Amino acid sequence: MQYEELERAVIQWSSDRKIIPNATPASQLLKAFEEMGELAAGEARSNAPLIADAVGDVLVCLINYCALRGISMTECLAEAYEEIKDRKGTLMPNGVFVKE
């Protein structure tokens, strides 16, 4: 499946389970942060299966958040890419991004 198809499938899954419209944007945002905690735990343990699961769960929560706000995650990503696509620079080993 392409990303947009997956986004629609997640929204349908959430709608079928009444997550949409019964959840709130705030509850989905908090759930996303909970899943980020699981992602951090997976990273700390170098646990690839836990990392993959948590990344997927974060995305589901963000898709739900966007759907509840009436916005498209795909459109948000496209707008962010448009904003950054022409930026030039390099991330240094110390974590500082140096713009050209």
Beta strands, then each sheet from edge to edge (+ up, - down):
strand 1: 89-91
strand 2: 97-99
sheet 1: 1+ 2-
end
